[in-house]
């Protein structure tokens, strides 16, 4: 009979996600020696090595990759059980794993999380930034409870999406660019232009790709970045143009922003882990979002935030 403790699974998941024993121990606020001993005990209990260890990195074995989703599901069920008991007592506890894009329109995520913590101090909040595709994959795998992304129903058809805000895409260009002088641009006008854009997997990149492809424009992205400010600096210096959400215009005075005729809206949404499958903390956060999101009838939660 296999005897596996929740603590062992929690340590295993932390090491698997951090790919490093020291970082995992730091994240869990435990001694590395104790964490390592617990993982070794789990490996002995299961009769298989879970990690390939080296001096620089830790990688999952085939057995470890098979265990990881099951371990996450087991820990989620245990957390849900604790949350259910706490709810009966009028409390909300557990861990809330939030993923977000770097720059969002329509909702102020830091303010939202601060208000959530004030309302539910017993919930530990964990936050990560990434691109839309990675965040949605995190929701699917259970690594992320709620993700604030630029996604549409096509990209996240298997998830519950709560609309937050919709806004048009615009062209960002250098002030001396011909589009700035014209005051507008059509997708066809952008054929042959050098582009600056986010790396693949970011929602704005995907939206721009879809829009231009729909108009038969085959574009070349020569400069790829992963932060808004660098993108806008490159555009302002004339190194390329970019298709971005309209609220990016508030981030710089160095670039010009003009409307794109026929552009589709860019929609920011909050994705939950499959509706009823979401934990109590995730449902509580989504309820706060619904109260504030313009697209769902609530009041805007402050100006777009991008730091």
C-alpha positions as CSV (number, residue, x, y, z in Angstrom):
1,X,0.0,0.0,0.0
2,X,1.4,3.4,-1.0
3,X,1.4,6.0,1.7
4,X,1.9,9.5,0.3
5,X,1.6,12.7,2.3
6,X,0.1,15.9,1.1
7,X,3.3,17.7,2.3
8,X,5.4,15.5,0.0
9,X,3.2,16.3,-3.0
10,X,3.4,20.0,-2.2
11,X,7.2,19.9,-2.0
12,X,7.3,17.9,-5.2
13,X,5.1,20.4,-7.1
14,X,7.2,23.3,-5.8
15,X,10.4,21.7,-7.0
16,X,8.8,20.8,-10.4
17,X,7.6,24.4,-10.9
18,X,10.8,26.1,-9.7
19,X,13.2,23.5,-11.3
20,X,15.4,24.1,-8.4
21,X,15.5,22.8,-4.8
22,X,16.8,25.9,-3.2
23,X,14.2,28.2,-4.8
24,X,11.5,25.7,-4.0
25,X,12.5,25.7,-0.3
26,X,12.6,29.5,-0.3
27,X,9.2,29.6,-1.8
28,X,7.7,27.2,0.8
29,X,9.7,28.8,3.7
30,X,11.2,25.5,4.7
31,X,14.8,24.2,5.1
32,X,16.2,22.8,1.9
33,X,17.5,19.7,3.7
34,X,14.0,18.9,4.9
35,X,12.5,19.5,1.4
36,X,15.1,17.3,-0.2
37,X,14.5,14.5,2.3
38,X,10.8,14.6,1.8
39,X,11.2,14.3,-2.0
40,X,13.5,11.4,-1.6
41,X,11.0,9.7,0.7
42,X,8.3,10.2,-1.9
43,X,10.5,8.7,-4.6
44,X,11.2,5.7,-2.4
45,X,7.5,5.3,-1.7
46,X,6.6,5.4,-5.4
47,X,9.5,3.3,-6.4
48,X,10.8,5.7,-9.1
49,X,13.0,8.8,-9.4
50,X,11.0,11.9,-10.0
51,X,13.8,14.3,-10.9
52,X,17.1,14.2,-12.8
53,X,19.4,16.2,-10.6
54,X,22.5,18.1,-11.6
55,X,24.6,20.9,-10.1
56,X,22.8,23.6,-12.1
57,X,19.3,22.4,-12.8
58,X,16.6,19.9,-11.9
59,X,14.5,18.2,-14.6
60,X,11.4,15.9,-14.3
61,X,11.8,12.3,-15.3
62,X,9.0,10.5,-17.2
63,X,7.6,9.4,-13.8
64,X,7.8,13.0,-12.5
65,X,5.9,14.3,-15.6
66,X,3.2,11.7,-15.1
67,X,2.9,12.6,-11.4
68,X,2.8,16.4,-11.7
69,X,-0.8,16.9,-13.0
70,X,-2.1,14.2,-10.5
71,X,-0.3,15.9,-7.7
72,X,-1.7,19.3,-8.6
73,X,-5.3,17.8,-8.7
74,X,-4.8,16.1,-5.4
75,X,-3.6,19.3,-3.7
76,X,-6.4,21.3,-5.3
77,X,-8.9,18.8,-3.9
78,X,-7.3,19.1,-0.5
79,X,-7.4,22.9,-0.7
80,X,-11.1,22.8,-1.8
81,X,-11.9,20.6,1.2
82,X,-10.2,23.1,3.6
83,X,-12.0,26.0,1.8
84,X,-15.4,24.3,2.2
85,X,-14.9,23.9,5.9
86,X,-13.6,27.5,6.2
87,X,-16.6,28.7,4.3
88,X,-19.0,27.1,6.8
89,X,-17.2,29.2,9.4
90,X,-17.5,32.3,7.3
91,X,-13.8,32.4,6.4
92,X,-12.0,32.2,3.1
93,X,-8.6,30.6,3.1
94,X,-6.1,28.9,0.7
95,X,-3.9,30.1,-2.1
96,X,-5.0,32.1,-5.1
97,X,-2.7,31.8,-8.1
98,X,-3.2,34.8,-10.4
99,X,-1.6,35.3,-13.9
100,X,-1.7,38.6,-15.7
101,X,-0.4,40.4,-18.8
102,X,2.0,43.3,-18.2
103,X,-0.3,46.0,-19.4
104,X,-4.1,45.8,-19.2
105,X,-6.9,48.1,-20.1
106,X,-10.1,48.4,-18.2
107,X,-8.9,47.0,-14.8
108,X,-6.2,47.8,-12.3
109,X,-4.9,44.4,-11.2
110,X,-2.7,45.7,-8.3
111,X,-5.6,47.6,-6.9
112,X,-7.9,44.7,-7.4
113,X,-5.6,42.3,-5.5
114,X,-5.1,44.8,-2.7
115,X,-8.8,45.1,-2.2
116,X,-9.1,41.3,-2.4
117,X,-6.5,40.9,0.3
118,X,-8.2,43.4,2.5
119,X,-11.4,41.5,2.2
120,X,-9.9,38.1,2.5
121,X,-6.7,38.3,4.6
122,X,-6.6,34.5,5.0
123,X,-5.9,33.9,1.3
124,X,-2.3,33.8,0.1
125,X,-2.0,35.5,-3.3
126,X,0.7,34.5,-5.8
127,X,1.2,36.5,-9.0
128,X,3.0,35.8,-12.2
129,X,3.3,37.8,-15.5
130,X,3.4,36.0,-18.9
131,X,1.8,36.1,-22.3
132,X,-1.8,35.1,-23.1
133,X,-1.1,31.7,-24.4
134,X,1.1,30.6,-21.5
135,X,-1.4,32.0,-18.9
136,X,-4.3,30.2,-20.5
137,X,-2.3,27.0,-20.6
138,X,-1.6,27.6,-16.9
139,X,-5.4,27.8,-16.2
140,X,-5.9,24.5,-18.1
141,X,-3.1,22.7,-16.2
142,X,-4.3,24.1,-12.8
143,X,-1.1,26.1,-12.3
144,X,-3.1,29.4,-12.5
145,X,-6.5,29.9,-10.9
146,X,-7.4,33.2,-12.6
147,X,-5.7,34.7,-15.6
148,X,-6.1,38.3,-16.9
149,X,-5.4,38.0,-20.6
150,X,-6.1,39.3,-24.1
151,X,-8.1,36.2,-25.2
152,X,-11.2,35.6,-27.3
153,X,-13.6,32.7,-27.4
154,X,-11.5,31.0,-30.1
155,X,-8.4,30.8,-28.0
156,X,-10.2,29.9,-24.8
157,X,-13.3,28.0,-26.0
158,X,-12.7,25.4,-23.2
159,X,-12.6,28.0,-20.5
160,X,-15.1,30.3,-18.8
161,X,-14.2,33.9,-19.9
162,X,-15.5,37.0,-18.1
163,X,-15.2,40.0,-20.4
164,X,-13.5,43.0,-18.8
165,X,-13.1,45.6,-21.6
166,X,-12.9,45.9,-25.3
167,X,-10.9,48.6,-27.2
168,X,-9.7,49.1,-30.8
169,X,-6.2,48.3,-32.0
170,X,-4.3,51.3,-33.3
171,X,-1.0,51.8,-35.2
172,X,1.9,53.1,-33.2
173,X,4.6,54.7,-35.4
174,X,7.3,57.4,-35.3
175,X,5.9,61.0,-35.4
176,X,7.5,61.5,-38.8
177,X,6.0,58.3,-40.3
178,X,3.6,58.8,-43.3
179,X,0.8,57.2,-41.3
180,X,1.1,59.9,-38.6
181,X,0.8,62.6,-41.3
182,X,-2.2,60.8,-42.9
183,X,-3.9,60.4,-39.5
184,X,-5.1,56.9,-40.2
185,X,-4.0,53.6,-41.8
186,X,-5.5,50.7,-43.6
187,X,-4.2,47.1,-43.1
188,X,-3.2,47.1,-46.8
189,X,-1.0,50.2,-46.2
190,X,1.2,48.2,-43.8
191,X,2.4,45.7,-46.3
192,X,6.2,45.8,-46.4
193,X,6.5,47.8,-43.2
194,X,9.1,46.6,-40.5
195,X,7.2,45.7,-37.3
196,X,8.1,45.8,-33.7
197,X,6.0,43.4,-31.6
198,X,5.8,41.1,-28.6
199,X,7.0,37.6,-28.8
200,X,4.7,34.8,-30.0
201,X,2.1,33.9,-27.5
202,X,1.2,37.4,-26.4
203,X,-2.5,38.3,-27.1
204,X,-1.7,41.6,-28.9
205,X,0.7,39.8,-31.2
206,X,-1.9,37.2,-32.0
207,X,-4.6,39.8,-32.6
208,X,-2.4,41.8,-35.0
209,X,-1.5,38.6,-36.8
210,X,-5.1,37.7,-37.3
211,X,-6.1,41.1,-38.4
212,X,-3.4,41.5,-41.0
213,X,-3.8,37.9,-42.3
214,X,-7.5,38.6,-42.8
215,X,-6.6,41.5,-45.1
216,X,-3.9,39.4,-47.0
217,X,-1.0,41.3,-45.4
218,X,2.1,39.1,-44.8
219,X,4.2,41.1,-42.3
220,X,7.8,40.8,-41.1
221,X,8.5,41.2,-37.3
222,X,12.1,42.1,-37.1
223,X,12.2,43.3,-33.5
224,X,10.6,41.2,-30.8
225,X,10.2,42.3,-27.1
226,X,8.5,41.3,-24.0
227,X,7.7,44.6,-22.4
228,X,5.6,47.6,-23.4
229,X,8.0,50.4,-22.8
230,X,10.8,48.9,-24.9
231,X,8.3,48.3,-27.7
232,X,7.2,52.0,-27.7
233,X,10.8,53.3,-27.5
234,X,11.7,51.3,-30.6
235,X,8.7,52.6,-32.4
236,X,9.4,56.2,-31.4
237,X,12.9,55.9,-32.8
238,X,11.6,54.8,-36.2
239,X,12.8,51.2,-36.0
240,X,9.4,49.8,-36.9
241,X,5.6,50.2,-36.4
242,X,3.4,48.3,-34.1
243,X,-0.2,47.4,-33.8
244,X,-1.2,47.9,-30.1
245,X,-4.3,48.4,-27.9
246,X,-5.4,52.1,-27.9
247,X,-4.6,52.7,-24.3
248,X,-0.9,52.3,-25.0
249,X,-1.1,55.9,-26.3
250,X,-1.1,57.0,-22.7
251,X,2.3,55.4,-22.1
252,X,4.5,57.7,-24.2
253,X,4.7,61.1,-25.9
254,X,7.4,59.9,-28.2
255,X,5.3,57.9,-30.6
256,X,2.2,58.7,-32.7
257,X,-0.9,56.6,-32.6
258,X,-3.4,56.5,-35.4
259,X,-6.6,54.5,-36.0
260,X,-6.6,51.5,-38.3
261,X,-9.5,51.3,-40.6
262,X,-11.4,48.0,-40.2
263,X,-9.5,47.0,-37.1
264,X,-11.1,44.4,-34.8
265,X,-11.3,45.2,-31.0
266,X,-8.8,43.9,-28.6
267,X,-10.6,42.2,-25.7
268,X,-9.2,41.6,-22.2
269,X,-10.8,38.8,-20.3
270,X,-10.4,37.0,-17.0
271,X,-10.3,33.2,-17.4
272,X,-11.3,30.9,-14.6
273,X,-10.5,27.2,-14.2
274,X,-13.7,25.9,-15.8
275,X,-16.5,27.6,-13.9
276,X,-17.7,25.3,-11.2
277,X,-14.2,23.8,-11.0
278,X,-12.8,27.1,-9.7
279,X,-12.0,27.3,-6.0
280,X,-13.8,29.6,-3.6
281,X,-11.0,32.2,-3.6
282,X,-11.0,32.3,-7.5
283,X,-14.8,32.6,-7.5
284,X,-14.6,35.5,-5.0
285,X,-12.0,37.3,-7.1
286,X,-14.0,36.9,-10.3
287,X,-17.0,38.3,-8.5
288,X,-15.0,41.4,-7.6
289,X,-14.0,41.6,-11.3
290,X,-17.6,41.3,-12.5
291,X,-18.5,44.3,-10.2
292,X,-15.8,46.5,-11.8
293,X,-15.4,45.4,-15.4
294,X,-17.0,47.8,-17.9
295,X,-17.8,45.0,-20.3
296,X,-19.8,43.2,-17.7
297,X,-21.8,46.3,-16.7
298,X,-19.6,47.2,-13.7
299,X,-17.7,50.4,-13.1
300,X,-14.1,50.6,-14.4
301,X,-11.5,49.7,-11.7
302,X,-9.3,52.6,-12.4
303,X,-7.1,53.6,-15.4
304,X,-5.2,50.9,-17.3
305,X,-2.1,49.9,-15.4
306,X,1.3,49.3,-16.9
307,X,4.5,49.6,-15.0
